[in-house]
Amino acid sequence: MNNWTEIVALDQIPKLGSRVIKTDTMNIAIFRTSGDEVFAMKDECPHKQGPLSQGIVHGTSVTCPLHNWKIDLASGQALGPDEGCTNVFPTKVENGKVYISLAVAVAA
Amino acid sequence: MKQRLVMVGNGMAGVRTLEELIKLAPDTYDITVFGSEPYGNYNRIMLSPLLAKEKVLSEIMLNDIDWYTDNNITLHAGKKVTQIDRARRCVVAEDGTEALYDRLLIATGSDPFLIPVPGADLPGVITFRDIADVNAMLEASREYKNAVVIGGGLLGLEAANGLMKHGMKVTVVHLLDSLMERQLDKPASTLLKSYLEQRGMNFAMEAQTAAIIGKDRVTAVQFADGSEVEADLVVMAVGIRPNVELAQKAGIYCERGVVVSDTMQTFDPVVYAIGECAQHRHQCYGLVAPLFDQARVCANHLARIGTSRYEGSVTSTKLKVTGVDLFSAGDFNETEGDEAIVLQDSASGTYKKLVIRDNKIKGAVLFGDTMDGSWYFSLMREGTSIADFRKTILFGQHDVGDAGHGDAERIMSLPASAEICGCNGVSKGDIVTAISKGGLFTLEEVRAHTKASSSCGSCTGLVESILASTVGEGYSAAPSKKPMCPCTEHSHDEVIHAIKQHELKSMPAVREFMDWKTPDGCASCRPALNYYLLARWPEEYVDDSQSRFINERAHGNIQKDGSYSVVPRMFGGLCTAKDLRTIADVSDKYNVPEMKVTGGQRIDLFGIKKEDLPSMWKDLSDAGFVSGHAYGKAMRTVKTCAGKTWCRFGTQNSTGLGVQLEELTWGSWMPHKFKLAVSGCPRNCAEATIKDFGVVCVDSGYELHVGGNGGIKVRVTDLLCKVETEAEVLEYCGAFTQKYREEAHYLERTAPWVERVGLSSIKQAVVENAEERKALYERFKLGQKFAQIDPWKARAEGEASHEFTPLRIAG
């Protein structure tokens, strides 16, 4: 079951950009695409734990700033010949506010 | 319902098209493939190594039967198509199998040419075209002794070499007086012949085959002059011709090949043709690299993207006969108005010839030492002027400016465990495995699969050599026009030009005008476009921080643990006790775990948390520091020596000049990082001759040096010119910098840029033409008006605060 937590107003996340959410246990990266879709995932690249929040967002993927791995924002899967996956969290946008659910981590 | 795509012919060009198509538009078509051979798709250029038993069948398979199943492709292997019914849009195979199409792709390749002499149909007379031919040759070599190969071209010599390896006595019959006349000039051909003779190959030159003699099987070949040579096996390798029969019968317009447009469409627009059977702008191609270029274009069109066009290819050849190093490209026989540069050392078996016109390479033949073949080929393709290194060009690239090819020969003898890519820890074995398993053909593919050569790029030459030696002729050197990134078909030069020419002033404008394939670009084209726009339209373009690599967005260097480093600017490397005290205080205040003096004479503070950056910058900014830009594709530092104020050898005020240069250039965004240095005398303590722009002071003035690099590949600068005053140093520096900013490709340092465009063209603009120099300098200063706003101060005052402020939630 989703347990929604309000995080921030949508306009506080730059288009094609991200913000970092600090929780007690980890950092979560929250991304906004050019079409105003919002995605959240653990702020760690499956390759060498690079902070994905610092990468360049394009389409619905982000390129890790450390070694250019491309991660699909929706699934957390590495794209192209690279293999690996990072945890993603459900998000929703309602009335200009962004919500995240930490109760379930989708995928591996 | 999905559209139906039928492909006739199951060879390399065709299947490559399908692979590209599936990548672009996986669900657009139901695909059916007809192939006359009972196999999947194999690497036809590897037939020679297969014959020579250097490879086995499984090693030359590119797509096995499973690949077709996995991609939902219906494969009719071993079924020859006999008819295309264009009215019903249907192809019919020999056994009656039919397939309807919405789009048809003809990839029937070519047929070996049989000379029509009596006895040509005797058992024991074969061609050299497919796996069945190889098997026939292997079988004959076990039972028989004498082989005759008719045709002294590339294919014939490879067949002869293979048969000789299996113990047969081989005679090569050639109609002309020189071997491989389409690839080699006379001297190289003579060297090749004597080399092969030494290895036991026999030749009958200028010999016209009149008949093939034999009753139940061939026994001899008879020539026009009546003489004969014994033969138990005859291999005809006199040439190939495009297989156009099927297309012709269907009424599709053919000349030598099936005539296609730049989108690989035949005169019937739902029918495409590609590969050896196609004729494009009067050319038929038989080499792999151009066929793959065609495949890319054809797939793009089939996927209904329609943004790319095939504009022909320049080709080069390498002979796959073990022990023979041979390379040829372009027009290697000089005609009137051409000049030839030749190096001939018959004793050591080395011959090199370059054909030059207007200081550009038109063609090349190399025998014995082909190490620099790919370099000559790229100079030829890019049309680079060789005026600056004409005298030494034949001695190879390492003699001109090191770009990493010096080790190319050594690579062959390296063990599989040898590390090739030091950045990503990739061994030679890893690369070879990835190439053979993944069916990789290009540098880009090897980069994607192994990460080799994808970081600093210094091993690119080595990786290319491994690629070339592993896939042989199939290696496609970078296409003649290299797209900026997978989002576009356009090259860096075309984009730079269009931005200027058509006054494109925003990223969406560029992407729309130039038919970008992705809505927001990617991590590789966005920073490039952002830079090009900023450099061209400094007054109007608004920098897009989301298109900046994180270092430039956060104005610090991201470290591997996600923390940042901070380098305050110290102009000319000069500082005061107060400056150092400020830095020490800041370091204490923020618990900086480590400090270091950098190679560029500045102080680096490591391990700073991102959220601390703005307040740290405020403290530094209050004390008068600005950003050192140590993180950016930007002007970095001016390194200086003590100079004549203190040094007993100093001839000029090197520190003072260094400060002036840094004040002029700081804050400027560049295609790549840009370093300067000023040395007070020719002892050159500031190492100015390995900088992007270096000044060496002498008693009578200032020597200006450009294009040096102390990094990945050390390159010593070229001398630009000598000037007499400090004001001139500033003007020349600004002009040179601006020329680099306006013309270099993003992420191209001055060293490769100078080598690519040639020092003469830079001298012409910056030294010889005073008007142009002044204009460049003015444009540089205009850009600086907008660039010299300290990003640290701005952020300390609250700009882009979202970048530095994390959100918090419990849980």
Boltz contact constraints between the chains, C-beta under 6 A:
constraints:
  - contact:
      token1: [A, 5]
      token2: [B, 809]
      max_distance: 6.0
  - contact:
      token1: [A, 7]
      token2: [B, 807]
      max_distance: 6.0
  - contact:
      token1: [A, 8]
      token2: [B, 807]
      max_distance: 6.0
  - contact:
      token1: [A, 14]
      token2: [B, 546]
      max_distance: 6.0
  - contact:
      token1: [A, 16]
      token2: [B, 546]
      max_distance: 6.0
  - contact:
      token1: [A, 17]
      token2: [B, 546]
      max_distance: 6.0
  - contact:
      token1: [A, 19]
      token2: [B, 807]
      max_distance: 6.0
  - contact:
      token1: [A, 20]
      token2: [B, 806]
      max_distance: 6.0
  - contact:
      token1: [A, 21]
      token2: [B, 807]
      max_distance: 6.0
  - contact:
      token1: [A, 21]
      token2: [B, 809]
      max_distance: 6.0
  - contact:
      token1: [A, 22]
      token2: [B, 806]
      max_distance: 6.0
  - contact:
      token1: [A, 22]
      token2: [B, 808]
      max_distance: 6.0
  - contact:
      token1: [A, 23]
      token2: [B, 809]
      max_distance: 6.0
  - contact:
      token1: [A, 23]
      token2: [B, 811]
      max_distance: 6.0
  - contact:
      token1: [A, 34]
      token2: [B, 520]
      max_distance: 6.0
  - contact:
      token1: [A, 51]
      token2: [B, 562]
      max_distance: 6.0
  - contact:
      token1: [A, 54]
      token2: [B, 550]
      max_distance: 6.0
  - contact:
      token1: [A, 56]
      token2: [B, 523]
      max_distance: 6.0
  - contact:
      token1: [A, 58]
      token2: [B, 520]
      max_distance: 6.0
  - contact:
      token1: [A, 58]
      token2: [B, 521]
      max_distance: 6.0
  - contact:
      token1: [A, 58]
      token2: [B, 522]
      max_distance: 6.0
  - contact:
      token1: [A, 63]
      token2: [B, 523]
      max_distance: 6.0
  - contact:
      token1: [A, 65]
      token2: [B, 550]
      max_distance: 6.0
  - contact:
      token1: [A, 65]
      token2: [B, 558]
      max_distance: 6.0
  - contact:
      token1: [A, 80]
      token2: [B, 448]
      max_distance: 6.0
  - contact:
      token1: [A, 81]
      token2: [B, 448]
      max_distance: 6.0
  - contact:
      token1: [A, 81]
      token2: [B, 449]
      max_distance: 6.0
  - contact:
      token1: [A, 102]
      token2: [B, 811]
      max_distance: 6.0
